[in-house]
Amino acid sequence: MTPRQFYYANSKERVEQVAKDAGTTFANFYQIAIARGSVGRGLAERLCKATEGVISELEALYPERYESLGEIQQAS
């Protein structure tokens, strides 16, 4: 699951907790998920751990490879 998919599939409280557990802020996670902000390798690893593998490191680093064209256009 990409960060965008995770954002839309979970409550704000859950997303806030994952962001905190990953050592970032809700605002930064929102930027990553919605505005296609970049994710470094360290944050990708921490997001994977914080979600117990729901977001994989590869999905965090390369979300465009794991989302359909419809998902990408819909969120723009």
Backbone as CSV, one residue per row, in Angstrom:
resi,resn,N_x,N_y,N_z,CA_x,CA_y,CA_z,C_x,C_y,C_z
1,MET,0.852,-1.173,0.000,0.000,0.000,0.000,0.895,1.232,0.000
2,THR,0.583,2.165,-0.867,1.359,3.407,-0.926,0.918,4.348,0.192
3,PRO,1.712,5.378,0.485,1.277,6.353,1.490,-0.078,6.981,1.153
4,ARG,-0.335,7.265,-0.125,-1.620,7.845,-0.524,-2.761,6.869,-0.224
5,GLN,-2.588,5.618,-0.578,-3.615,4.611,-0.321,-3.838,4.454,1.179
6,PHE,-2.754,4.469,1.939,-2.857,4.356,3.393,-3.614,5.548,3.966
7,TYR,-3.309,6.735,3.485,-3.962,7.957,3.962,-5.475,7.871,3.771
8,TYR,-5.916,7.450,2.602,-7.346,7.387,2.306,-8.046,6.198,2.962
9,ALA,-7.301,5.167,3.321,-7.905,3.961,3.886,-7.998,3.984,5.408
10,ASN,-7.398,4.984,6.049,-7.342,5.009,7.508,-7.853,6.329,8.060
11,SER,-8.187,6.303,9.338,-8.653,7.513,10.014,-7.493,8.485,10.205
12,LYS,-7.845,9.742,10.405,-6.823,10.758,10.646,-6.001,10.397,11.877
13,GLU,-6.659,9.862,12.894,-5.965,9.479,14.123,-4.925,8.401,13.855
14,ARG,-5.286,7.428,13.039,-4.354,6.339,12.697,-3.165,6.897,11.910
15,VAL,-3.431,7.761,10.955,-2.360,8.361,10.150,-1.449,9.203,11.041
16,GLU,-2.028,9.965,11.950,-1.226,10.769,12.871,-0.320,9.885,13.724
17,GLN,-0.854,8.755,14.202,-0.064,7.855,15.032,1.080,7.229,14.235
18,VAL,0.805,6.824,13.006,1.852,6.243,12.157,2.933,7.280,11.887
19,ALA,2.529,8.500,11.581,3.511,9.559,11.341,4.397,9.758,12.568
20,LYS,3.772,9.823,13.724,4.522,9.997,14.969,5.472,8.828,15.197
21,ASP,4.970,7.610,15.019,5.794,6.415,15.210,6.960,6.356,14.222
22,ALA,6.766,6.943,13.048,7.814,6.957,12.028,8.770,8.137,12.193
23,GLY,8.511,8.981,13.188,9.400,10.106,13.449,9.201,11.286,12.530
24,THR,7.969,11.466,12.064,7.651,12.613,11.229,6.350,13.226,11.724
25,THR,5.856,14.222,11.019,4.625,14.894,11.415,3.477,14.490,10.494
26,PHE,2.268,14.734,10.948,1.103,14.496,10.104,1.197,15.360,8.850
27,ALA,1.621,16.609,9.009,1.736,17.515,7.859,2.714,16.974,6.821
28,ASN,3.820,16.417,7.275,4.786,15.848,6.338,4.211,14.602,5.663
29,PHE,3.538,13.758,6.422,2.925,12.574,5.824,1.881,12.994,4.791
30,TYR,1.103,14.003,5.108,0.105,14.515,4.172,0.782,14.994,2.886
31,GLN,1.878,15.712,3.028,2.634,16.186,1.870,3.115,15.017,1.012
32,ILE,3.581,13.975,1.645,4.048,12.779,0.939,2.886,12.091,0.228
33,ALA,1.788,11.915,0.948,0.656,11.146,0.418,-0.117,11.900,-0.652
34,ILE,-0.389,13.161,-0.439,-1.284,13.903,-1.321,-0.530,14.714,-2.377
35,ALA,0.528,15.371,-1.977,1.231,16.264,-2.899,2.470,15.620,-3.517
36,ARG,2.612,14.326,-3.321,3.733,13.597,-3.916,5.096,14.085,-3.441
37,GLY,5.166,14.434,-2.164,6.459,14.805,-1.608,7.393,13.606,-1.614
38,SER,8.664,13.872,-1.613,9.626,12.773,-1.675,9.830,12.153,-0.299
39,VAL,10.245,10.896,-0.343,10.517,10.133,0.870,11.942,9.612,0.768
40,GLY,12.727,9.862,1.785,14.074,9.310,1.826,14.043,7.853,2.257
41,ARG,15.163,7.190,2.090,15.227,5.763,2.444,14.946,5.525,3.921
42,GLY,15.453,6.410,4.771,15.240,6.236,6.207,13.781,6.349,6.586
43,LEU,13.100,7.355,6.058,11.677,7.530,6.360,10.863,6.396,5.760
44,ALA,11.219,5.943,4.579,10.509,4.814,3.975,10.598,3.589,4.879
45,GLU,11.771,3.342,5.433,11.954,2.213,6.346,11.122,2.403,7.617
46,ARG,11.121,3.612,8.159,10.363,3.864,9.384,8.858,3.763,9.151
47,LEU,8.380,4.212,7.980,6.951,4.069,7.658,6.569,2.599,7.546
48,CYS,7.443,1.817,6.959,7.199,0.375,6.856,7.080,-0.239,8.252
49,LYS,7.996,0.100,9.119,7.965,-0.428,10.495,6.745,0.070,11.265
50,ALA,6.425,1.357,11.111,5.302,1.954,11.846,3.964,1.362,11.427
51,THR,3.872,0.897,10.185,2.628,0.299,9.694,2.692,-1.226,9.692
52,GLU,3.744,-1.772,10.272,3.950,-3.226,10.312,3.888,-3.836,8.917
53,GLY,4.493,-3.136,7.957,4.599,-3.642,6.604,3.439,-3.322,5.682
54,VAL,2.427,-2.625,6.189,1.292,-2.260,5.330,1.782,-1.355,4.202
55,ILE,2.609,-0.363,4.544,3.311,0.419,3.531,4.697,-0.205,3.418
56,SER,5.036,-0.709,2.245,6.373,-1.268,2.078,7.344,-0.142,1.737
57,GLU,8.620,-0.407,1.945,9.624,0.606,1.621,9.560,0.975,0.139
58,LEU,9.418,0.003,-0.729,9.356,0.279,-2.161,8.123,1.089,-2.531
59,GLU,6.989,0.799,-1.910,5.766,1.565,-2.191,5.897,3.007,-1.713
60,ALA,6.629,3.217,-0.628,6.859,4.578,-0.142,7.819,5.332,-1.055
61,LEU,8.844,4.643,-1.520,9.844,5.287,-2.368,9.363,5.517,-3.800
62,TYR,8.580,4.570,-4.330,8.146,4.619,-5.732,6.639,4.403,-5.853
63,PRO,5.826,5.294,-5.270,4.376,5.068,-5.266,3.765,4.996,-6.662
64,GLU,4.350,5.705,-7.623,3.801,5.702,-8.974,3.836,4.314,-9.609
65,ARG,4.701,3.459,-9.144,4.774,2.090,-9.670,3.667,1.199,-9.122
66,TYR,3.046,1.615,-8.025,2.077,0.768,-7.331,0.659,1.313,-7.342
67,GLU,0.459,2.457,-7.946,-0.885,3.034,-8.028,-1.343,3.017,-9.472
68,SER,-2.627,2.808,-9.653,-3.170,2.842,-11.004,-3.236,4.272,-11.490
69,LEU,-3.297,4.463,-12.790,-3.379,5.802,-13.363,-4.616,6.534,-12.851
70,GLY,-5.726,5.820,-12.660,-6.954,6.423,-12.150,-6.774,6.987,-10.758
71,GLU,-6.057,6.284,-9.903,-5.820,6.769,-8.545,-5.007,8.056,-8.564
72,ILE,-4.010,8.105,-9.412,-3.141,9.258,-9.490,-3.903,10.474,-10.018
73,GLN,-4.681,10.292,-11.077,-5.429,11.403,-11.658,-6.537,11.885,-10.725
74,GLN,-7.185,10.963,-10.049,-8.272,11.318,-9.131,-7.772,12.203,-8.003
75,ALA,-6.595,11.953,-7.496,-6.081,12.698,-6.364,-5.488,14.042,-6.777
76,SER,-5.244,14.246,-8.035,-4.632,15.509,-8.495,-5.600,16.649,-8.457
